Amino acid sequence: MHSSTSSSDRVGEVPDRYARQTAADRPGVAQPVPLRPVPVQPWGRILIGAVLLSALLVAGWEEYWRAYGVRPSIANTYGLWAIQRRRIDAGEGDATVLLGASRLYFDIQLPVWERLDGRRPIQLSFEGTSPLTPLQDLADDPKFTGRVLIGVSPDVFFTGFKYRAGAVGYARKESPSQRIGQWLSMHLIEPYFAFDDSDYALQTVLARQAWPARPGQRSRMRVRKLAETEADRNTHLWDKVDTDPEYRALARRIWLNHFEPYDDDPPPEEALKTEKEQIDLNVKVVAKLRARGVKVLFVRLPSSGAYLEFEKRYFPRVRTWDALLTASGAPGIHFEDYPELQGYNLPEWSHVAHNQADRLTAALYGIIQRDFWGPKAAD
Amino acid sequence: MVFNSLTFVVFFACVLALHSLPLPWTAKKINLLIASYLFYAAWNPPFVILLWVSTVVDWYAAQGLVKAQRAATRHAWMLLSVIANLGLLGYFKYGQFVLDNFTSLMSAVGIAYHPAHYDIVLPVGISFYTFATMSYTLDVYLRRAAPAQNLLDYALFVTFFPHLVAGPIMRPTELVPQFAQPRRASGQQLRFGLALMTLGLFNKVVLADSFLASAAERVYDSDKIPGALDAWAATLAFSGQIFCDFAGYSTTAIGAALCLGFAMPDNFRFPYAAVGFTDFWRRWHITLSSWLRDYLYIPLGGNRHGARRTYAALMMTMLLGGLWHGANWTFVAWGGLHGVYLAAERALRARFANYRPGPVAFVALGLLTYMLVNVTWVFFRAKTFSKAWIVLRGMFGQNAAAKPILATFSLISVAAIVGGIVLTHWLMRARTLESVVARAPAVALCMIWALMAFAIVIAQGAGNAFIYFQF
């Protein structure tokens, strides 16, 4: 707070033709209409030059990422998720909802499901995110009376990890401006620009360069782009992960990096406690859903290689999957129990290749209809 | 809607197009008024009612002030305006805070009080437009200004979208006269306005959101204990972030208004080159500091009633100024620290009235000012006092067992950007942006403009709200 009799050096004393006083120079009086001089410059030519040059730079940036193999796809934002969530409020409360982490998100192809089932399911999964919060949201919503397929990726599901934690809150509080912005972006920007992907944002690109490591500091590598998404959140593994050996190796290296122990990992006893808590929380929510007739089915989609070894070591089936099914009383499909769900190409050990996702979806749908939700199945 | 959103781009293009149509001036003002309500309703439509309440109350209060014959009646109209505006602000912004403190107080004296949860959403920008409308009635009450000639001009003053939600906090005498005559931006104003908007958005989207915010978050929003390097890097990052965020908003707002042919006041004058805290507050959030000076510090007595009263007015002003920023005692502490700095500076100036620093001492005092400002930012950024103490202990090397938090890239980008900001402020401290732009080669301006626009596009900002919206 400046005193009205301050004697400090005055900005208003600047000897240039654009100098002007501010309210700081005029204590206790009505402030006049401000001065807003325009510097003398050929602004018309400057603007045209700036527009052309920036367009050229953007075109070059776009071309660079297209040459890398990136194609335009829809950004997997909370706004996009909210559009799908609203389908339940808009008359599709009896729909099938897919709710898991990246495996259910990337591996299940909505057009195949729709072709077999007659109805397109609602994809509400988020990569690296436990389904618990959106599941609670569905359980609290009386409009939802359909079926829910809950994806169980052990390292996410049993730790309660939430990489994208804010979707439900966002959907509840989404402002009109955000809704319009989502519509504009997914219709005017995202379908046309490959670089419009968080993996290629300026800061992200710079941050992943080979900066010297800070002594004493270790941090997990950031997961790179793995998937391509469409407007209704139908998503598949990016072909580059499968076809580019270097990129595939990078994706695997990142998982291996994540499997290493870190200082901020919880101690084993705390991890076990969290695991039990997550099972209990899911059991309660599933009970609430089933009490009002919602059909719930857990599904453990395939993983392989070092990823599967990691999961077996830290989240053994008996202690996690089997305990979950026993406690909840809900049915489940584990890929190890079904030959139809085995033998797929999982380029980075965690998600099925794009060209095999249709087959996996059809196989899973067949099992579900045969053993769980079909007319001849006894749930 | 926020300036850094596609929604705003489309909205602003429509407003510019409408404003350039050959319509009567009154029709153009009605268009601007409707656009401004839409701009505000895009967050939460029902809160437009608050704008109307604030507008109508102050319009009638000012009318009553003019017609009143007796001093007591004038006083009553002024109080009506102040109570209505502060009542709105108090209910929406400080209700939960008061309730929490009352509950804590009851608990301290052994009474278990469990009030119902105060589930109120804070209307965006309420602190800004309540101050703007209050300045209208207060200026009329203090006979500094005549009331607006018509309700349309006054409503547009309150609602005009460039300044509505985060300032600059405008006075009626600055804006209402601009509505009296038809205004349309010249080609030069339009183009320079667009350049200012690009500069403002570059500050916000690229510098604040993309490069500085994460360094501050990783230290202030985590439970890790920072060492000296991380604590300083995070705090310096926040100093850069809040400047780029808020000055970026002001610059964008000034540019948007200029594109429509209106002038808005400066809100920042290179504050990180301030020498002393009086100087800092002449450069930082100028429209708020001058508002507090004119409507709080001076009415509290200012420097007219002796040293003790002056210091008391100063402290009271800064404490309330801190509380204005947020319903948390950490903001009060931030304001209090600035009050203490200002009081200490005042005492030192009185004690060493003849001291004139040489060039080295001048720069050293400037850097000392910046360092001490950074200490205050700790309380502004930390959500709790315990977090603030942890960061402060780190800054002063007291967290011995701390492990590194920020990666090398974060440290380098914070050093480069914040160093660049401070250096720029020193180079510009006695200049205006316009004077530097006027002397620059046109080719350089063209390239800088293009690079800023390119950086905004490839930074892919997520439409994060400006920090000051929450205030």
Interface residues (C-beta under 8 A of the other chain):
Chain A: M1 H2 S3 S4 T5 S6 S7 S8 D9 R10 V11 V14 D16 R17 Y18 A19 R20 T22 A23 A24 D25 R26 P27 G28 V29 A30 Q31 P32 V33 P34 L35 R36 P37 V38 P39 V40 Q41 P42 W43 G44 R45 I46 L47 G49 A50 V51 L52 L53 S54 L57 V58 W61 S175 P176 S177 Q178 I180 G181 L184 S185 L188 I189 F195 D196 S198 Y200 A201 L202 Q203 L206 A207 Q209 W211 P212 A213 R214 P215 G216 Q217 S219 D263 D264
Chain B: M1 V2 S5 L6 T7 F8 V10 A41 A42 W43 N44 P45 D139 R144 A145 R171 T173 E174 L175 P177 Q178 S186 G187 Q188 Q189 R191 F192 L194 A195 V206 S210 F211 S214 K224 I254 L258 A263 M264 P265 D266 R269 V275 G276 T278 D279 W281 R282 R283 I286 T287 S289 S290 W291 L292 R293 D294 Y297 I298 G302 N303 T310 L314 T317 M318 G321 H338 G339 L342 R346 R349 K403 P404 I405 L406 A407 T408 F409 S410 L411 I412 S413 A430 R431 T432 E434 S435 V437 A438 A440 A442 V443 L445 C446 M447 W449 A450 L451 A453 F454 A455 V457 I458 A459 Q460 G463
